């Protein structure tokens, strides 16, 4: 159950990043007013905030059932999910060096949770 | 738009990293004060309220930093690829660790594995930013 909740939380956080990216790109391309005003007009921006709230709430639910040091390593999965979404949904070119960098970040998060 | 050493999009990423780390540290400080206030116990009166006030202050300050960090993040995402910018956010773990050790109020201790983990994360971020050299800041219509 706790593992399902972890995945739900990571899915919401990843969706929030995707929606924020789409909203920022659309706001940058749209006309009228400063960037912030154009951003607030994007429905995706408000969906992103809803996903952030849901992601945070479900993560608190995880921490309620699991020690921080046990839950912490799962955060590295979030980085992998965001990379996959960037590559396959946003069609960004993610090369070997960038993947290696993300792998090191995940390893570093794993090491930090050993303490 | 400038193509200096530190362009606007990169500066926004930096501001997001610092503010999100500050948010974590402030909320942690608030939670420690909540524990202190909880120990006070007793009737709900003005004294009780005064005991909770510092905790509330820290948490609100943390939430403000969190909100500002998110706005700065939008400026960063308008100028950089998600797969380039997002991994750099992991630098906030480095700042949270350093802050929790350096700030006497939190007073956490240095550990070998955490320090090693921090070094590996920094190395990873260096590789990610190196993979994005020359990218970003190509858009001319982003203002404010």
gemmi code that builds the backbone of each chain (N, CA, C; Angstrom):
import gemmi

chains = {
    "A": [
        ("UNK", (0.835, -1.212, 0.000), (0.000, 0.000, 0.000), (0.865, 1.256, 0.000)),
        ("UNK", (1.893, 1.231, 0.890), (2.789, 2.388, 0.958), (3.521, 2.571, -0.369)),
        ("UNK", (3.883, 1.426, -1.020), (4.602, 1.524, -2.293), (3.707, 2.089, -3.386)),
        ("UNK", (2.409, 1.749, -3.351), (1.456, 2.340, -4.298), (1.401, 3.848, -4.091)),
        ("UNK", (1.363, 4.251, -2.814), (1.290, 5.678, -2.480), (2.548, 6.409, -2.956)),
        ("UNK", (3.704, 5.751, -2.839), (4.954, 6.344, -3.329), (4.847, 6.597, -4.827)),
        ("UNK", (4.344, 5.590, -5.569), (4.234, 5.750, -7.016), (3.224, 6.852, -7.367)),
        ("UNK", (2.096, 6.897, -6.646), (1.091, 7.943, -6.882), (1.721, 9.320, -6.689)),
        ("UNK", (2.490, 9.469, -5.611), (3.134, 10.746, -5.317), (4.112, 11.140, -6.424)),
        ("UNK", (4.948, 10.168, -6.862), (5.925, 10.453, -7.916), (5.223, 10.789, -9.231)),
        ("UNK", (4.109, 10.098, -9.512), (3.367, 10.364, -10.746), (2.799, 11.786, -10.740)),
        ("UNK", (2.262, 12.205, -9.605), (1.722, 13.572, -9.505), (2.838, 14.612, -9.672)),
        ("UNK", (3.992, 14.376, -9.022), (5.091, 15.350, -9.109), (5.624, 15.436, -10.535)),
        ("UNK", (5.723, 14.273, -11.210), (6.189, 14.270, -12.594), (5.195, 14.995, -13.497)),
        ("UNK", (3.896, 14.714, -13.296), (2.858, 15.400, -14.079), (2.931, 16.906, -13.845)),
        ("UNK", (3.206, 17.313, -12.611), (3.302, 18.738, -12.289), (4.441, 19.384, -13.082)),
        ("UNK", (5.597, 18.686, -13.170), (6.728, 19.242, -13.929), (6.383, 19.362, -15.404)),
        ("UNK", (5.730, 18.325, -15.959), (5.343, 18.349, -17.371), (4.385, 19.514, -17.643)),
        ("UNK", (3.364, 19.664, -16.778), (2.377, 20.732, -16.966), (3.020, 22.115, -16.803)),
        ("UNK", (3.967, 22.239, -15.859), (4.664, 23.521, -15.680), (5.457, 23.869, -16.930)),
        ("UNK", (6.140, 22.859, -17.497), (6.937, 23.096, -18.706), (6.033, 23.533, -19.856)),
        ("UNK", (4.899, 22.815, -20.054), (3.979, 23.160, -21.144), (3.407, 24.560, -20.944)),
        ("UNK", (3.045, 24.890, -19.696), (2.478, 26.211, -19.399), (3.515, 27.301, -19.646)),
        ("UNK", (4.763, 27.073, -19.219), (5.822, 28.081, -19.399), (6.083, 28.313, -20.884)),
        ("UNK", (6.125, 27.223, -21.677), (6.362, 27.363, -23.112), (5.224, 28.128, -23.789)),
        ("UNK", (3.978, 27.772, -23.423), (2.828, 28.459, -24.031), (2.786, 29.928, -23.641)),
        ("UNK", (3.087, 30.208, -22.356), (3.077, 31.600, -21.894), (4.152, 32.400, -22.627)),
        ("UNK", (5.311, 31.756, -22.872), (6.402, 32.447, -23.561), (6.020, 32.780, -25.000)),
        ("UNK", (5.202, 31.905, -25.613), (4.828, 32.112, -27.012), (3.619, 33.019, -27.189)),
        ("UNK", (2.744, 33.105, -26.142), (1.504, 33.869, -26.309), (1.764, 35.371, -26.189)),
        ("UNK", (0.796, 36.145, -26.650), (0.979, 37.594, -26.697), (0.237, 38.276, -25.547)),
        ("UNK", (0.632, 39.507, -25.246), (-0.121, 40.344, -24.308), (0.372, 40.291, -22.879)),
        ("UNK", (0.902, 41.414, -22.399), (1.292, 41.526, -20.994), (2.615, 40.860, -20.679)),
        ("UNK", (3.050, 41.000, -19.430), (4.318, 40.389, -19.021), (4.139, 38.878, -18.908)),
        ("UNK", (5.271, 38.187, -18.813), (5.273, 36.719, -18.778), (4.385, 36.158, -17.671)),
        ("UNK", (4.473, 36.772, -16.470), (3.702, 36.267, -15.328), (2.196, 36.280, -15.595)),
        ("UNK", (1.716, 37.380, -16.209), (0.281, 37.502, -16.498), (-0.141, 36.456, -17.526)),
        ("UNK", (0.705, 36.297, -18.570), (0.391, 35.303, -19.597), (0.367, 33.898, -18.996)),
        ("UNK", (1.254, 33.679, -18.014), (1.342, 32.375, -17.356), (0.053, 32.074, -16.582)),
        ("UNK", (-0.440, 33.082, -15.840), (-1.620, 32.871, -15.005), (-2.848, 32.570, -15.851)),
        ("UNK", (-2.799, 32.899, -17.159), (-3.931, 32.614, -18.044), (-3.905, 31.191, -18.571)),
        ("UNK", (-2.815, 30.458, -18.350), (-2.708, 29.078, -18.838), (-3.396, 28.119, -17.869)),
        ("UNK", (-4.380, 27.359, -18.387), (-5.057, 26.399, -17.498), (-4.073, 25.341, -16.999)),
        ("UNK", (-3.075, 25.000, -17.860), (-2.093, 23.986, -17.464), (-1.307, 24.398, -16.224)),
        ("UNK", (-1.098, 25.714, -16.052), (-0.392, 26.200, -14.868), (-1.164, 25.842, -13.595)),
        ("UNK", (-2.491, 26.028, -13.644), (-3.316, 25.740, -12.455), (-3.441, 24.244, -12.222)),
        ("UNK", (-3.475, 23.446, -13.323), (-3.454, 21.984, -13.167), (-2.127, 21.553, -12.552)),
        ("UNK", (-1.044, 22.234, -12.922), (0.271, 21.906, -12.359), (0.265, 22.131, -10.841)),
        ("UNK", (-0.324, 23.240, -10.414), (-0.376, 23.528, -8.971), (-1.212, 22.478, -8.247)),
        ("UNK", (-2.319, 22.045, -8.886), (-3.150, 20.993, -8.286), (-2.342, 19.701, -8.145)),
        ("UNK", (-1.560, 19.364, -9.190), (-0.737, 18.146, -9.134), (0.352, 18.263, -8.067)),
        ("UNK", (0.945, 19.457, -7.937), (1.960, 19.673, -6.897), (1.359, 19.436, -5.514)),
        ("UNK", (0.149, 19.986, -5.312), (-0.519, 19.826, -4.014), (-0.817, 18.348, -3.746)),
        ("UNK", (-1.331, 17.644, -4.771), (-1.648, 16.217, -4.617), (-0.371, 15.407, -4.369)),
        ("UNK", (0.704, 15.763, -5.079), (1.976, 15.070, -4.901), (2.530, 15.262, -3.496)),
        ("UNK", (2.444, 16.498, -2.994), (2.942, 16.798, -1.650), (2.109, 16.088, -0.585)),
        ("UNK", (0.786, 16.120, -0.770), (-0.101, 15.477, 0.210), (0.165, 13.970, 0.261)),
        ("UNK", (0.306, 13.336, -0.926), (0.523, 11.886, -0.918), (1.916, 11.542, -0.373)),
        ("UNK", (2.908, 12.449, -0.581), (4.244, 12.209, -0.027), (4.207, 12.281, 1.505)),
        ("UNK", (3.414, 13.227, 2.039), (3.247, 13.294, 3.497), (2.617, 12.003, 4.004)),
        ("UNK", (1.684, 11.452, 3.209), (1.077, 10.165, 3.557), (2.118, 9.054, 3.609)),
        ("UNK", (3.089, 9.102, 2.663), (4.180, 8.119, 2.645), (5.011, 8.261, 3.924)),
        ("UNK", (5.388, 9.522, 4.246), (6.242, 9.765, 5.421), (5.539, 9.377, 6.715)),
        ("UNK", (4.203, 9.365, 6.680), (3.410, 8.968, 7.849), (3.567, 7.477, 8.126)),
        ("UNK", (3.789, 6.696, 7.021), (3.865, 5.234, 7.155), (5.280, 4.690, 7.119)),
        ("UNK", (6.236, 5.543, 6.711), (7.589, 5.037, 6.450), (8.608, 6.030, 6.974)),
        ("UNK", (9.754, 5.517, 7.461), (10.820, 6.412, 7.914), (11.352, 7.231, 6.747)),
        ("UNK", (11.778, 8.467, 7.050), (12.298, 9.351, 6.004), (13.456, 8.684, 5.265)),
        ("UNK", (14.360, 8.025, 6.015), (15.547, 7.449, 5.383), (15.171, 6.303, 4.436)),
        ("UNK", (14.040, 5.623, 4.705), (13.594, 4.554, 3.804), (12.882, 5.111, 2.585)),
        ("UNK", (12.157, 6.221, 2.788), (11.380, 6.810, 1.691), (12.262, 7.624, 0.748)),
        ("UNK", (13.312, 8.264, 1.318), (14.164, 9.203, 0.570), (14.707, 8.654, -0.757)),
        ("UNK", (15.258, 7.409, -0.790), (15.830, 6.905, -2.055), (14.828, 6.878, -3.209)),
        ("UNK", (13.535, 6.725, -2.883), (12.531, 6.663, -3.948), (12.418, 7.985, -4.712)),
        ("UNK", (12.888, 9.093, -4.078), (12.863, 10.386, -4.759), (13.685, 10.342, -6.043)),
        ("UNK", (14.721, 9.469, -6.067), (15.558, 9.407, -7.261), (14.756, 8.876, -8.455)),
        ("UNK", (13.740, 8.024, -8.187), (12.865, 7.547, -9.265), (12.166, 8.715, -9.956)),
        ("UNK", (11.856, 9.756, -9.194), (11.201, 10.939, -9.744), (12.043, 11.581, -10.837)),
        ("UNK", (13.377, 11.598, -10.629), (14.265, 12.169, -11.651), (14.205, 11.343, -12.924)),
        ("UNK", (14.173, 10.003, -12.771), (14.093, 9.127, -13.947), (12.775, 9.354, -14.688)),
        ("UNK", (11.668, 9.449, -13.941), (10.353, 9.670, -14.571), (10.330, 10.971, -15.361)),
        ("UNK", (10.896, 12.055, -14.774), (10.898, 13.349, -15.464), (11.742, 13.271, -16.737)),
        ("UNK", (12.859, 12.525, -16.688), (13.686, 12.363, -17.897), (12.906, 11.624, -18.981)),
        ("UNK", (12.180, 10.552, -18.593), (11.412, 9.783, -19.575), (10.324, 10.638, -20.214)),
        ("UNK", (9.629, 11.441, -19.380), (8.583, 12.324, -19.902), (9.193, 13.368, -20.847)),
        ("UNK", (10.359, 13.914, -20.482), (11.031, 14.911, -21.333), (11.395, 14.299, -22.686)),
        ("UNK", (11.879, 13.055, -22.630), (12.350, 12.406, -23.855), (11.176, 12.000, -24.751)),
        ("UNK", (10.160, 11.334, -24.154), (9.129, 10.715, -24.979), (7.879, 11.563, -25.176)),
        ("UNK", (7.599, 12.502, -24.257), (6.424, 13.360, -24.466), (6.819, 14.727, -25.033)),
        ("UNK", (7.900, 15.311, -24.500), (8.328, 16.624, -24.982), (9.317, 16.510, -26.152)),
        ("UNK", (9.766, 15.272, -26.443), (10.690, 15.015, -27.546), (11.984, 15.812, -27.425)),
        ("UNK", (12.462, 15.971, -26.182), (13.772, 16.598, -26.001), (14.838, 15.551, -26.327)),
        ("UNK", (15.994, 16.013, -26.813), (17.052, 15.043, -27.104), (17.892, 14.859, -25.840)),
        ("UNK", (17.790, 13.648, -25.281), (18.532, 13.346, -24.055), (19.669, 12.400, -24.421)),
        ("UNK", (20.893, 12.939, -24.402), (22.045, 12.144, -24.802), (22.631, 11.330, -23.660)),
        ("UNK", (23.693, 10.567, -24.005), (24.309, 9.657, -23.031), (24.873, 10.406, -21.824)),
        ("UNK", (25.488, 11.587, -22.061), (26.114, 12.330, -20.959), (25.055, 12.774, -19.952)),
        ("UNK", (23.907, 13.245, -20.467), (22.837, 13.704, -19.576), (22.277, 12.541, -18.756)),
        ("UNK", (22.092, 11.372, -19.431), (21.608, 10.183, -18.709), (22.600, 9.766, -17.624)),
        ("UNK", (23.889, 9.843, -17.971), (24.925, 9.474, -16.997), (24.864, 10.424, -15.794)),
        ("UNK", (24.684, 11.715, -16.070), (24.561, 12.701, -14.992), (23.401, 12.370, -14.070)),
        ("UNK", (22.248, 12.023, -14.675), (21.067, 11.694, -13.867), (21.305, 10.414, -13.066)),
        ("UNK", (22.010, 9.442, -13.686), (22.327, 8.205, -12.969), (23.179, 8.506, -11.741)),
        ("UNK", (24.151, 9.416, -11.884), (25.000, 9.791, -10.743), (24.169, 10.486, -9.658)),
        ("UNK", (23.234, 11.354, -10.079), (22.372, 12.038, -9.107), (21.571, 11.000, -8.311)),
        ("UNK", (21.029, 9.996, -9.016), (20.268, 8.936, -8.340), (21.165, 8.164, -7.367)),
        ("UNK", (22.392, 7.850, -7.817), (23.336, 7.138, -6.947), (23.649, 7.986, -5.711)),
        ("UNK", (23.825, 9.294, -5.914), (24.127, 10.194, -4.800), (22.990, 10.228, -3.785)),
        ("UNK", (21.748, 10.254, -4.287), (20.589, 10.242, -3.386), (20.567, 8.935, -2.599)),
        ("UNK", (20.892, 7.820, -3.283), (20.969, 6.521, -2.613), (22.010, 6.530, -1.507)),
        ("UNK", (23.194, 7.088, -1.801), (24.276, 7.155, -0.801), (23.853, 7.990, 0.407)),
        ("UNK", (23.189, 9.136, 0.126), (22.769, 10.021, 1.227), (21.837, 9.308, 2.201)),
        ("UNK", (21.022, 8.374, 1.672), (20.042, 7.725, 2.545), (20.651, 6.558, 3.322)),
        ("UNK", (21.936, 6.225, 3.037), (22.617, 5.184, 3.815), (22.991, 5.706, 5.200)),
        ("UNK", (23.107, 7.040, 5.318), (23.609, 7.623, 6.568), (22.636, 7.404, 7.729)),
    ],
    "B": [
        ("UNK", (18.998, 39.108, -26.295), (19.185, 38.608, -24.932), (20.643, 38.237, -24.680)),
        ("UNK", (21.109, 38.459, -23.482), (22.535, 38.284, -23.193), (22.955, 36.828, -23.313)),
        ("UNK", (24.166, 36.622, -23.732), (24.709, 35.271, -23.779), (25.954, 35.211, -22.905)),
        ("UNK", (25.871, 35.909, -21.794), (27.003, 35.971, -20.871), (27.219, 34.639, -20.192)),
        ("UNK", (28.149, 34.638, -19.245), (28.489, 33.417, -18.520), (27.253, 32.883, -17.806)),
        ("UNK", (26.522, 33.790, -17.133), (25.296, 33.389, -16.450), (24.128, 34.083, -17.134)),
        ("UNK", (23.338, 33.340, -17.928), (22.197, 33.965, -18.582), (20.973, 33.928, -17.664)),
        ("UNK", (19.905, 34.582, -18.097), (18.729, 34.752, -17.246), (18.105, 33.414, -16.851)),
        ("UNK", (17.982, 32.502, -17.824), (17.366, 31.199, -17.530), (18.146, 30.433, -16.472)),
        ("UNK", (19.474, 30.488, -16.570), (20.326, 29.801, -15.601), (20.210, 30.454, -14.230)),
        ("UNK", (20.140, 31.796, -14.218), (19.975, 32.506, -12.947), (18.668, 32.084, -12.270)),
        ("UNK", (17.595, 31.913, -13.062), (16.311, 31.478, -12.502), (16.429, 30.087, -11.873)),
        ("UNK", (17.187, 29.183, -12.523), (17.387, 27.845, -11.944), (18.086, 27.978, -10.591)),
        ("UNK", (19.130, 28.834, -10.546), (19.871, 29.031, -9.296), (18.989, 29.559, -8.186)),
        ("UNK", (18.158, 30.553, -8.516), (17.253, 31.136, -7.519), (16.275, 30.062, -7.017)),
        ("UNK", (15.762, 29.220, -7.927), (14.830, 28.150, -7.532), (15.496, 27.163, -6.577)),
        ("UNK", (16.745, 26.797, -6.880), (17.480, 25.848, -6.033), (17.642, 26.421, -4.625)),
        ("UNK", (18.106, 27.687, -4.548), (18.367, 28.306, -3.242), (17.062, 28.462, -2.455)),
        ("UNK", (15.999, 28.933, -3.123), (14.734, 29.159, -2.413), (14.085, 27.846, -1.964)),
        ("UNK", (14.191, 26.792, -2.777), (13.554, 25.541, -2.354), (14.326, 24.918, -1.183)),
        ("UNK", (15.654, 25.097, -1.171), (16.433, 24.624, -0.014), (16.069, 25.440, 1.229)),
        ("UNK", (15.959, 26.766, 1.062), (15.581, 27.627, 2.193), (14.211, 27.217, 2.726)),
        ("UNK", (13.283, 26.883, 1.811), (11.939, 26.469, 2.230), (12.017, 25.223, 3.116)),
        ("UNK", (12.819, 24.218, 2.685), (12.957, 22.986, 3.477), (13.512, 23.283, 4.866)),
        ("UNK", (14.579, 24.121, 4.925), (15.236, 24.411, 6.204), (14.294, 25.180, 7.131)),
        ("UNK", (13.563, 26.169, 6.584), (12.648, 26.970, 7.412), (11.512, 26.105, 7.950)),
        ("UNK", (10.978, 25.200, 7.095), (9.870, 24.355, 7.553), (10.357, 23.356, 8.610)),
        ("UNK", (11.600, 22.871, 8.447), (12.187, 21.981, 9.452), (12.318, 22.726, 10.799)),
        ("UNK", (12.794, 23.992, 10.730), (12.915, 24.803, 11.945), (11.538, 24.974, 12.588)),
        ("UNK", (10.520, 25.195, 11.749), (9.154, 25.342, 12.257), (8.665, 24.078, 12.952)),
        ("UNK", (8.959, 22.906, 12.337), (8.513, 21.634, 12.923), (9.185, 21.395, 14.274)),
        ("UNK", (10.463, 21.806, 14.402), (11.151, 21.658, 15.701), (10.469, 22.526, 16.752)),
        ("UNK", (10.044, 23.756, 16.352), (9.342, 24.645, 17.287), (7.963, 24.086, 17.642)),
        ("UNK", (7.330, 23.392, 16.684), (6.034, 22.758, 16.971), (6.202, 21.733, 18.083)),
        ("UNK", (7.299, 20.946, 17.988), (7.561, 19.950, 19.038), (7.741, 20.631, 20.393)),
        ("UNK", (8.480, 21.756, 20.420), (8.683, 22.508, 21.661), (7.353, 23.015, 22.205)),
        ("UNK", (6.541, 23.614, 21.301), (5.255, 24.177, 21.719), (4.333, 23.072, 22.214)),
        ("UNK", (4.408, 21.906, 21.565), (3.574, 20.775, 21.962), (3.888, 20.335, 23.389)),
        ("UNK", (5.167, 20.483, 23.782), (5.563, 20.090, 25.136), (4.960, 21.003, 26.184)),
        ("UNK", (4.638, 22.260, 25.759), (4.107, 23.234, 26.716), (2.792, 22.737, 27.330)),
        ("UNK", (1.909, 22.158, 26.516), (0.651, 21.594, 27.002), (-0.253, 22.643, 27.650)),
        ("UNK", (-1.182, 22.197, 28.459), (-2.032, 23.107, 29.231), (-3.189, 23.706, 28.443)),
        ("UNK", (-3.842, 24.704, 29.054), (-5.015, 25.344, 28.463), (-4.643, 26.145, 27.224)),
        ("UNK", (-5.621, 26.340, 26.333), (-5.396, 27.166, 25.147), (-5.626, 28.621, 25.526)),
        ("UNK", (-4.530, 29.349, 25.838), (-4.655, 30.759, 26.208), (-3.620, 31.579, 25.434)),
        ("UNK", (-3.462, 32.841, 25.819), (-2.533, 33.721, 25.109), (-1.101, 33.178, 25.170)),
        ("UNK", (-0.702, 32.639, 26.322), (0.649, 32.106, 26.468), (0.883, 30.959, 25.497)),
        ("UNK", (-0.149, 30.122, 25.371), (-0.082, 28.997, 24.457), (0.106, 29.494, 23.024)),
        ("UNK", (-0.677, 30.522, 22.686), (-0.601, 31.110, 21.351), (0.800, 31.643, 21.087)),
        ("UNK", (1.378, 32.298, 22.136), (2.735, 32.852, 21.987), (3.752, 31.741, 21.758)),
        ("UNK", (3.502, 30.580, 22.349), (4.442, 29.472, 22.179), (4.406, 28.936, 20.745)),
        ("UNK", (3.217, 28.991, 20.136), (3.075, 28.466, 18.776), (3.514, 29.461, 17.707)),
        ("UNK", (3.524, 30.761, 18.054), (3.762, 31.807, 17.065), (5.079, 31.630, 16.291)),
        ("UNK", (6.217, 31.360, 16.993), (7.472, 31.203, 16.234), (7.389, 30.059, 15.229)),
        ("UNK", (6.782, 28.944, 15.627), (6.655, 27.799, 14.729), (5.892, 28.201, 13.480)),
        ("UNK", (4.775, 28.904, 13.691), (3.940, 29.354, 12.579), (4.736, 30.280, 11.663)),
        ("UNK", (5.523, 31.181, 12.286), (6.347, 32.122, 11.515), (7.315, 31.408, 10.591)),
        ("UNK", (8.042, 30.403, 11.139), (9.004, 29.647, 10.321), (8.299, 28.957, 9.170)),
        ("UNK", (7.161, 28.302, 9.465), (6.460, 27.535, 8.423), (5.941, 28.467, 7.330)),
        ("UNK", (5.372, 29.622, 7.729), (4.871, 30.571, 6.727), (6.025, 31.087, 5.867)),
        ("UNK", (7.168, 31.412, 6.525), (8.340, 31.871, 5.765), (8.780, 30.787, 4.776)),
        ("UNK", (8.731, 29.527, 5.227), (9.097, 28.411, 4.343), (8.155, 28.308, 3.156)),
        ("UNK", (6.857, 28.446, 3.416), (5.872, 28.343, 2.336), (6.040, 29.480, 1.329)),
        ("UNK", (6.369, 30.689, 1.827), (6.601, 31.830, 0.932), (7.795, 31.528, 0.016)),
        ("UNK", (8.881, 31.008, 0.610), (10.057, 30.631, -0.196), (9.689, 29.581, -1.236)),
        ("UNK", (8.863, 28.612, -0.843), (8.431, 27.544, -1.741), (7.668, 28.128, -2.930)),
        ("UNK", (6.757, 29.060, -2.653), (5.964, 29.695, -3.712), (6.840, 30.502, -4.661)),
        ("UNK", (7.766, 31.307, -4.086), (8.661, 32.115, -4.918), (9.579, 31.220, -5.754)),
        ("UNK", (9.993, 30.104, -5.159), (10.846, 29.161, -5.877), (10.116, 28.614, -7.104)),
        ("UNK", (8.822, 28.331, -6.936), (8.037, 27.793, -8.040), (7.887, 28.832, -9.163)),
        ("UNK", (7.670, 30.108, -8.793), (7.543, 31.157, -9.816), (8.849, 31.314, -10.590)),
        ("UNK", (9.973, 31.313, -9.856), (11.274, 31.409, -10.504), (11.494, 30.212, -11.435)),
        ("UNK", (10.990, 29.043, -11.001), (11.105, 27.818, -11.794), (10.397, 27.965, -13.138)),
        ("UNK", (9.264, 28.677, -13.155), (8.543, 28.897, -14.407), (9.397, 29.719, -15.373)),
        ("UNK", (10.110, 30.720, -14.823), (11.028, 31.503, -15.663), (12.147, 30.631, -16.217)),
        ("UNK", (12.609, 29.675, -15.400), (13.672, 28.768, -15.838), (13.172, 27.846, -16.948)),
        ("UNK", (11.964, 27.293, -16.766), (11.422, 26.334, -17.744), (11.081, 26.996, -19.076)),
        ("UNK", (10.788, 28.319, -19.039), (10.492, 29.019, -20.292), (11.750, 29.135, -21.143)),
        ("UNK", (12.915, 28.938, -20.534), (14.181, 29.157, -21.246), (15.035, 27.914, -21.414)),
        ("UNK", (14.710, 26.844, -20.662), (15.543, 25.644, -20.735), (14.696, 24.396, -20.932)),
        ("UNK", (15.322, 23.343, -21.480), (14.666, 22.048, -21.574), (14.400, 21.512, -20.175)),
        ("UNK", (13.284, 20.764, -20.021), (12.957, 20.160, -18.717), (14.037, 19.153, -18.307)),
        ("UNK", (14.514, 18.376, -19.292), (15.511, 17.330, -18.979), (16.864, 17.925, -18.609)),
        ("UNK", (17.068, 19.219, -18.899), (18.310, 19.891, -18.498), (18.135, 20.562, -17.133)),
        ("UNK", (17.001, 21.246, -16.957), (16.802, 22.043, -15.740), (16.477, 21.181, -14.517)),
        ("UNK", (15.610, 20.165, -14.708), (15.106, 19.422, -13.537), (16.211, 18.728, -12.726)),
        ("UNK", (17.148, 18.016, -13.391), (18.201, 17.363, -12.592), (19.003, 18.350, -11.738)),
        ("UNK", (19.127, 19.607, -12.225), (19.916, 20.605, -11.476), (19.253, 20.922, -10.135)),
        ("UNK", (17.919, 20.719, -10.062), (17.199, 20.962, -8.794), (17.744, 20.100, -7.656)),
        ("UNK", (18.405, 18.968, -8.011), (18.935, 18.089, -6.959), (20.008, 18.802, -6.134)),
        ("UNK", (20.549, 19.924, -6.657), (21.518, 20.708, -5.872), (20.889, 21.217, -4.578)),
        ("UNK", (19.551, 21.299, -4.535), (18.921, 21.784, -3.300), (19.159, 20.786, -2.154)),
        ("UNK", (19.329, 19.463, -2.480), (19.669, 18.490, -1.425), (21.011, 18.855, -0.797)),
        ("UNK", (21.945, 19.307, -1.665), (23.274, 19.698, -1.185), (23.152, 20.867, -0.204)),
        ("UNK", (22.357, 21.882, -0.603), (22.201, 23.067, 0.242), (21.447, 22.744, 1.537)),
        ("UNK", (20.444, 21.855, 1.445), (19.695, 21.478, 2.652), (20.631, 20.783, 3.642)),
        ("UNK", (21.477, 19.878, 3.129), (22.435, 19.172, 3.998), (23.404, 20.168, 4.635)),
        ("UNK", (23.986, 21.054, 3.797), (24.948, 22.035, 4.307), (24.275, 22.955, 5.332)),
        ("UNK", (23.048, 23.398, 5.016), (22.324, 24.300, 5.910), (21.972, 23.644, 7.232)),
        ("UNK", (21.547, 22.378, 7.169), (21.138, 21.669, 8.391), (22.331, 21.436, 9.310)),
        ("UNK", (23.532, 21.322, 8.713), (24.747, 21.153, 9.525), (25.213, 22.513, 10.057)),
        ("UNK", (25.137, 23.548, 9.202), (25.718, 24.851, 9.561), (24.809, 25.683, 10.467)),
        ("UNK", (23.483, 25.482, 10.398), (22.552, 26.314, 11.164), (22.385, 25.689, 12.553)),
        ("UNK", (22.866, 26.377, 13.602), (22.832, 25.792, 14.953), (21.426, 25.374, 15.383)),
        ("UNK", (20.406, 26.088, 14.910), (19.029, 25.759, 15.278), (18.654, 24.328, 14.865)),
        ("UNK", (19.198, 23.893, 13.721), (18.917, 22.526, 13.262), (19.979, 21.551, 13.771)),
        ("UNK", (21.240, 22.017, 13.747), (22.352, 21.287, 14.357), (22.461, 19.822, 13.998)),
        ("UNK", (22.324, 19.489, 12.687), (22.493, 18.092, 12.301), (23.985, 17.786, 12.138)),
        ("UNK", (24.335, 16.502, 12.237), (25.754, 16.161, 12.219), (26.210, 15.736, 10.823)),
        ("UNK", (27.496, 15.894, 10.591), (28.108, 15.505, 9.325), (28.198, 13.983, 9.278)),
        ("UNK", (27.883, 13.393, 8.122), (28.069, 11.943, 8.022), (28.833, 11.619, 6.743)),
        ("UNK", (29.588, 10.514, 6.793), (30.440, 10.136, 5.661), (29.609, 9.885, 4.404)),
        ("UNK", (28.539, 9.057, 4.550), (27.760, 8.692, 3.367), (27.024, 9.894, 2.764)),
        ("UNK", (26.535, 10.787, 3.644), (25.852, 11.972, 3.116), (26.825, 12.850, 2.344)),
        ("UNK", (28.031, 13.028, 2.898), (29.027, 13.856, 2.221), (29.422, 13.230, 0.881)),
        ("UNK", (29.605, 11.905, 0.880), (29.937, 11.191, -0.357), (28.792, 11.334, -1.373)),
        ("UNK", (27.544, 11.164, -0.889), (26.374, 11.297, -1.749), (26.297, 12.675, -2.384)),
        ("UNK", (26.572, 13.710, -1.560), (26.583, 15.090, -2.042), (27.585, 15.262, -3.179)),
        ("UNK", (28.779, 14.703, -2.987), (29.834, 14.825, -4.005), (29.396, 14.166, -5.317)),
        ("UNK", (28.751, 12.988, -5.204), (28.303, 12.274, -6.405), (27.186, 13.058, -7.108)),
        ("UNK", (26.265, 13.650, -6.312), (25.188, 14.465, -6.893), (25.775, 15.653, -7.658)),
        ("UNK", (26.751, 16.352, -7.039), (27.367, 17.513, -7.691), (28.020, 17.091, -9.011)),
        ("UNK", (28.705, 15.942, -8.987), (29.329, 15.430, -10.210), (28.267, 15.181, -11.291)),
        ("UNK", (27.131, 14.596, -10.880), (26.034, 14.339, -11.813), (25.493, 15.629, -12.414)),
        ("UNK", (25.325, 16.664, -11.563), (24.808, 17.948, -12.055), (25.800, 18.587, -13.023)),
        ("UNK", (27.094, 18.449, -12.736), (28.116, 18.979, -13.645), (27.967, 18.328, -15.027)),
        ("UNK", (27.782, 16.995, -15.055), (27.614, 16.295, -16.334), (26.364, 16.769, -17.067)),
        ("UNK", (25.245, 16.922, -16.314), (23.985, 17.349, -16.935), (24.132, 18.739, -17.544)),
        ("UNK", (24.728, 19.682, -16.805), (24.876, 21.048, -17.333), (25.861, 21.045, -18.512)),
        ("UNK", (26.884, 20.182, -18.427), (27.843, 20.085, -19.527), (27.143, 19.583, -20.793)),
        ("UNK", (26.165, 18.674, -20.616), (25.421, 18.146, -21.767), (24.540, 19.214, -22.404)),
        ("UNK", (24.293, 20.315, -21.670), (23.410, 21.351, -22.206), (24.155, 22.613, -22.583)),
        ("UNK", (25.481, 22.547, -22.666), (26.250, 23.764, -22.976), (25.852, 24.288, -24.352)),
        ("UNK", (25.676, 25.614, -24.404), (25.280, 26.224, -25.670), (23.786, 26.193, -25.910)),
        ("UNK", (23.044, 25.381, -25.085), (21.596, 25.309, -25.277), (20.896, 26.377, -24.434)),
        ("UNK", (19.634, 26.603, -24.713), (18.825, 27.520, -23.920), (19.029, 28.967, -24.307)),
        ("UNK", (18.181, 29.809, -23.785), (18.273, 31.263, -23.972), (18.196, 31.642, -25.448)),
        ("UNK", (17.581, 30.756, -26.265), (17.528, 31.045, -27.686), (16.268, 31.841, -28.023)),
        ("UNK", (15.340, 31.883, -27.078), (14.060, 32.508, -27.362), (14.130, 34.009, -27.084)),
        ("UNK", (13.618, 34.814, -28.002), (13.717, 36.267, -27.852), (12.442, 36.876, -27.277)),
        ("UNK", (11.357, 36.092, -27.250), (10.061, 36.692, -26.886), (9.723, 36.510, -25.409)),
        ("UNK", (10.669, 35.994, -24.611), (10.401, 35.822, -23.188), (10.797, 37.094, -22.454)),
        ("UNK", (9.808, 37.718, -21.837), (10.117, 38.931, -21.058), (9.512, 38.826, -19.680)),
        ("UNK", (10.154, 39.460, -18.744), (9.611, 39.551, -17.374), (9.558, 38.279, -16.660)),
    ],
}
model = gemmi.Model(1)
for chain_id, residues in chains.items():
    chain = gemmi.Chain(chain_id)
    for i, (resn, *xyz) in enumerate(residues, 1):
        res = gemmi.Residue()
        res.name, res.seqid = resn, gemmi.SeqId(i, " ")
        for name, pos in zip(("N", "CA", "C"), xyz):
            atom = gemmi.Atom()
            atom.name, atom.element = name, gemmi.Element(name[0])
            atom.pos, atom.b_iso = gemmi.Position(*pos), 0.0
            res.add_atom(atom)
        chain.add_residue(res)
    model.add_chain(chain)
structure = gemmi.Structure()
structure.add_model(model)
structure.setup_entities()
